Amino acid sequence: METPFRLLLVFAAGALRAEPPVLPPNYPAAQYDEAKVPRYSLPDPLVLLDGTKVTDVKTWREKRRPEILQLFATDVYGRTMVGRPEGMTWATIATEPQALDGAAVRRDVTIYFVGKTDGPKMDLRVTLPARTAKPVPVFLMAGGGGPPGPFGGRGSAWEEKTSRTLIERGYGLVTCDLAMVEADHRDGYAKSVRAFFAAPGQKEPGPDEWGAIGAWAWALSRAMDYLAAAPDVDAGKVCVIGVSRYGKVAMWAGAQDERFAIVFSCVSGCGGATIVRRQFGETIASITNFAPYWFDRNFKGYAGRVNDLPVDWHLLIAAVAPRPIYLSTAERDYWNDQRGQFIAARNAEPVYALFGKRGLGVQEMPPVDTPVGDTIGFHLRQGSHGLNDYDWRQFLDFADRHLGRAPAPGNSN
């Protein structure tokens, strides 16, 4: 589908009125001028590869959505090599019945992917409100379960603050140590689940086999397996969320696994939730040079011919339909291509309309600190790359609305 000409005019006009941003010192070199964004067309989410128009939900579910997921698997994230392994089990390792000064109950759980304590595994930390009727809705956070870092970590100040924020709103927080699934560096494959499930003697993944994002997304589905069986968790109200590179993981996990009730992708950028054909900020070339192991090897081949890529990220957003999805970005996060995320969300709307759902519901990119959207949520907040209190307020309001929960007294933007 060609990007709607009306939409192009809106964005072009805005770009002509604005100067390129004044970048912070040592900001990554890239193209940040809207006036220099090339013209491009986007694949139509409602047209099959054979040219057939999708006009009903049945055709979308049975043909077009699987087709889109297959294209992303082949050309971007790689084919996931295994589902839920036979024999997978889990065990509670520790409990804290009076966490957060008695406001929460907490337990540490280890998932043994093949049922062996000396085999591949992943740790979860489950923090649930103590004074709320069970079962409860939860946010499953991609990452944030290992050593303290910028977006979390077990025992970090971030974990305590975020847990309190969610507990006060009646939600639980589940973090997972994705570094146990695969370390986030170029040499992580050898000790990863990808290598464990590879063919005997295989030293590297095939061109269309899963990258690290695929492995991490797979692990989130295994965490969902555990949460679906936990009696104090509402399995129908599990939201998946990620920030930055883990925002990409949350997108891929949420698109594939329809058990996730809502997908939240925060500043996920290239390979997450923005239009790569814009070639604004981070590009296929830069991301596959920086972290080629995140994706399959086929993806790097599109660095110099982005318009040949059979997908763009409006299609991944559309693959979540009819479930709600929320995208967030930040005013000074130019690398993340804020406008590209809005355009991706706009171009996913026809699929939500097919389901009778309202998507963004606005034509133009909203001002800073102005959340928009119905089933597709979006905001551009003040500040730079990351996740902050403003983001959480919007996410929790969105979750309350779509999960049929009453908002907290006095809650506002």
JOFEN-V695077 format. One record per residue. N is the residue number from 1. SS is DSSP state (~ for helix, > for strand, _ for the rest). PHI is phi as a letter, one per 40 degrees, with the letter a starting at -180 (none if undefined). BURIAL is I if it has 9 or more other C-alpha atoms within 8 Angstrom, else O. Layout:
# JOFEN-V695077
[[N & SS & PHI & BURIAL] [N & SS & PHI & BURIAL]]
This chain:
# JOFEN-V695077
[[1 & _ & none & O] [2 & _ & c & I] [3 & _ & d & I] [4 & _ & d & O] [5 & ~ & c & O] [6 & ~ & d & O] [7 & ~ & c & I] [8 & ~ & c & I] [9 & ~ & c & O] [10 & ~ & d & I] [11 & ~ & c & I] [12 & ~ & c & I] [13 & ~ & c & O] [14 & ~ & c & O] [15 & ~ & c & I] [16 & ~ & c & I] [17 & ~ & c & O] [18 & _ & b & O] [19 & _ & c & O] [20 & _ & d & O] [21 & _ & c & O] [22 & _ & c & O] [23 & _ & c & O] [24 & _ & c & O] [25 & _ & d & O] [26 & _ & g & O] [27 & _ & c & O] [28 & _ & d & O] [29 & _ & c & O] [30 & _ & a & O] [31 & _ & c & O] [32 & _ & b & I] [33 & _ & b & I] [34 & ~ & d & I] [35 & ~ & c & O] [36 & ~ & b & O] [37 & _ & c & I] [38 & _ & c & O] [39 & _ & c & O] [40 & _ & a & I] [41 & _ & b & O] [42 & _ & b & I] [43 & _ & d & I] [44 & _ & c & O] [45 & _ & c & I] [46 & _ & b & I] [47 & > & b & I] [48 & _ & c & I] [49 & _ & d & O] [50 & _ & c & O] [51 & _ & g & O] [52 & _ & c & O] [53 & > & c & O] [54 & _ & c & I] [55 & _ & b & O] [56 & _ & a & O] [57 & ~ & c & O] [58 & ~ & d & O] [59 & ~ & c & I] [60 & ~ & c & I] [61 & ~ & c & I] [62 & ~ & c & O] [63 & ~ & b & I] [64 & ~ & c & I] [65 & ~ & c & I] [66 & ~ & d & I] [67 & ~ & c & I] [68 & ~ & c & I] [69 & ~ & c & I] [70 & ~ & c & O] [71 & ~ & c & I] [72 & ~ & c & I] [73 & ~ & c & I] [74 & ~ & c & I] [75 & ~ & b & I] [76 & ~ & b & I] [77 & ~ & c & I] [78 & _ & g & I] [79 & > & c & I] [80 & _ & c & I] [81 & _ & c & I] [82 & _ & a & O] [83 & _ & c & O] [84 & _ & c & O] [85 & _ & c & O] [86 & _ & c & O] [87 & _ & g & O] [88 & _ & d & I] [89 & > & a & I] [90 & > & a & I] [91 & > & a & O] [92 & > & c & I] [93 & > & c & O] [94 & > & a & O] [95 & > & b & I] [96 & > & b & O] [97 & > & c & O] [98 & > & b & I] [99 & > & c & I] [100 & ~ & f & O] [101 & ~ & f & O] [102 & ~ & g & I] [103 & _ & c & I] [104 & > & a & I] [105 & > & b & I] [106 & > & b & I] [107 & > & a & I] [108 & > & b & I] [109 & > & b & I] [110 & > & b & I] [111 & > & c & I] [112 & > & c & I] [113 & _ & c & I] [114 & _ & b & I] [115 & _ & g & I] [116 & _ & b & O] [117 & _ & c & O] [118 & _ & c & O] [119 & _ & c & I] [120 & _ & c & I] [121 & > & a & I] [122 & > & a & I] [123 & > & c & I] [124 & > & b & I] [125 & > & b & I] [126 & > & b & I] [127 & > & b & I] [128 & > & b & I] [129 & > & c & I] [130 & _ & c & O] [131 & _ & b & O] [132 & _ & b & O] [133 & _ & c & O] [134 & _ & c & O] [135 & _ & c & O] [136 & > & b & I] [137 & > & c & I] [138 & > & b & I] [139 & > & b & I] [140 & > & c & I] [141 & > & c & I] [142 & > & c & I] [143 & > & g & I] [144 & > & g & I] [145 & _ & b & I] [146 & _ & b & I] [147 & _ & c & O] [148 & _ & d & I] [149 & > & a & O] [150 & _ & c & O] [151 & _ & b & I] [152 & > & h & I] [153 & _ & h & I] [154 & _ & c & I] [155 & _ & g & O] [156 & _ & c & I] [157 & ~ & c & O] [158 & ~ & d & I] [159 & ~ & c & I] [160 & ~ & c & I] [161 & ~ & c & O] [162 & ~ & c & I] [163 & ~ & d & I] [164 & ~ & c & I] [165 & ~ & d & O] [166 & ~ & c & I] [167 & ~ & c & I] [168 & ~ & c & O] [169 & _ & c & I] [170 & _ & g & I] [171 & _ & b & I] [172 & > & c & I] [173 & > & b & I] [174 & > & b & I] [175 & > & b & I] [176 & > & b & I] [177 & _ & c & I] [178 & ~ & c & I] [179 & ~ & c & I] [180 & ~ & c & I] [181 & _ & c & I] [182 & _ & a & I] [183 & _ & c & I] [184 & _ & c & O] [185 & _ & a & O] [186 & _ & c & O] [187 & _ & c & O] [188 & _ & c & I] [189 & ~ & c & I] [190 & ~ & d & O] [191 & ~ & b & O] [192 & _ & c & I] [193 & ~ & c & I] [194 & ~ & c & I] [195 & ~ & c & I] [196 & ~ & c & O] [197 & _ & c & O] [198 & _ & c & I] [199 & _ & c & O] [200 & _ & d & O] [201 & _ & g & O] [202 & _ & c & O] [203 & _ & b & O] [204 & _ & a & O] [205 & _ & c & I] [206 & _ & c & O] [207 & _ & d & O] [208 & _ & b & I] [209 & > & c & I] [210 & _ & d & I] [211 & _ & c & I] [212 & ~ & c & I] [213 & ~ & d & I] [214 & ~ & c & I] [215 & ~ & c & I] [216 & ~ & c & I] [217 & ~ & c & I] [218 & ~ & d & I] [219 & ~ & c & I] [220 & ~ & c & I] [221 & ~ & c & I] [222 & ~ & c & I] [223 & ~ & c & I] [224 & ~ & c & I] [225 & ~ & d & O] [226 & ~ & c & I] [227 & ~ & c & I] [228 & ~ & c & I] [229 & ~ & c & O] [230 & _ & c & O] [231 & _ & c & O] [232 & _ & c & O] [233 & > & b & I] [234 & > & c & I] [235 & > & c & I] [236 & > & c & O] [237 & > & b & I] [238 & > & c & I] [239 & > & c & I] [240 & > & b & I] [241 & > & a & I] [242 & > & a & I] [243 & > & b & I] [244 & _ & g & I] [245 & ~ & c & I] [246 & ~ & c & I] [247 & ~ & c & I] [248 & ~ & c & I] [249 & ~ & c & I] [250 & ~ & c & I] [251 & ~ & c & I] [252 & ~ & c & I] [253 & ~ & c & I] [254 & ~ & c & I] [255 & ~ & c & I] [256 & ~ & c & I] [257 & _ & b & O] [258 & _ & c & O] [259 & _ & c & O] [260 & _ & c & I] [261 & _ & c & I] [262 & > & a & I] [263 & > & b & I] [264 & > & b & I] [265 & > & b & I] [266 & > & b & I] [267 & _ & f & I] [268 & _ & c & I] [269 & _ & f & I] [270 & _ & c & I] [271 & _ & g & I] [272 & _ & b & I] [273 & _ & a & I] [274 & _ & b & I] [275 & _ & c & I] [276 & ~ & c & I] [277 & ~ & c & O] [278 & ~ & c & I] [279 & _ & f & I] [280 & _ & b & I] [281 & _ & g & I] [282 & _ & c & I] [283 & _ & b & I] [284 & ~ & d & I] [285 & ~ & c & I] [286 & ~ & c & O] [287 & ~ & c & I] [288 & ~ & c & I] [289 & ~ & c & O] [290 & ~ & c & O] [291 & _ & a & I] [292 & ~ & c & I] [293 & ~ & c & I] [294 & ~ & c & I] [295 & _ & b & I] [296 & _ & c & I] [297 & ~ & c & I] [298 & ~ & c & I] [299 & ~ & c & I] [300 & ~ & d & I] [301 & _ & c & O] [302 & _ & c & I] [303 & _ & d & I] [304 & _ & c & O] [305 & _ & a & O] [306 & ~ & d & I] [307 & ~ & c & O] [308 & ~ & c & O] [309 & _ & c & I] [310 & _ & c & O] [311 & _ & b & I] [312 & _ & a & I] [313 & ~ & c & I] [314 & ~ & c & I] [315 & ~ & c & I] [316 & ~ & c & I] [317 & ~ & c & I] [318 & ~ & c & I] [319 & ~ & c & I] [320 & ~ & c & I] [321 & _ & d & I] [322 & _ & c & I] [323 & _ & c & I] [324 & > & c & I] [325 & > & a & I] [326 & > & b & I] [327 & > & b & I] [328 & > & b & I] [329 & > & a & I] [330 & > & b & I] [331 & _ & d & I] [332 & _ & b & O] [333 & _ & c & I] [334 & ~ & c & I] [335 & ~ & d & I] [336 & ~ & c & I] [337 & _ & f & I] [338 & ~ & c & I] [339 & ~ & c & O] [340 & ~ & c & I] [341 & ~ & c & I] [342 & ~ & c & I] [343 & ~ & c & I] [344 & ~ & c & I] [345 & ~ & c & I] [346 & ~ & c & I] [347 & ~ & c & I] [348 & ~ & c & I] [349 & ~ & d & I] [350 & ~ & d & I] [351 & ~ & c & I] [352 & ~ & c & I] [353 & ~ & c & I] [354 & ~ & d & I] [355 & _ & c & I] [356 & _ & g & O] [357 & _ & b & I] [358 & _ & c & I] [359 & _ & c & I] [360 & _ & c & I] [361 & _ & g & O] [362 & _ & b & O] [363 & _ & c & O] [364 & _ & b & O] [365 & _ & c & O] [366 & _ & c & I] [367 & _ & c & O] [368 & _ & c & I] [369 & _ & g & O] [370 & _ & b & I] [371 & _ & c & I] [372 & > & b & I] [373 & _ & h & I] [374 & _ & b & I] [375 & _ & c & I] [376 & > & b & I] [377 & > & c & I] [378 & > & a & I] [379 & > & a & I] [380 & > & b & I] [381 & > & b & I] [382 & _ & c & I] [383 & _ & g & O] [384 & _ & b & O] [385 & _ & d & I] [386 & _ & i & I] [387 & _ & b & I] [388 & _ & b & O] [389 & ~ & c & O] [390 & ~ & c & O] [391 & ~ & d & I] [392 & ~ & c & I] [393 & ~ & c & I] [394 & ~ & c & I] [395 & ~ & c & I] [396 & ~ & c & I] [397 & ~ & c & I] [398 & ~ & c & I] [399 & ~ & c & I] [400 & ~ & d & I] [401 & ~ & c & I] [402 & ~ & c & O] [403 & _ & c & O] [404 & _ & g & O] [405 & _ & b & O] [406 & _ & c & O] [407 & _ & c & I] [408 & _ & c & O] [409 & _ & d & O] [410 & _ & g & O] [411 & _ & c & O] [412 & _ & a & O] [413 & _ & c & O]]
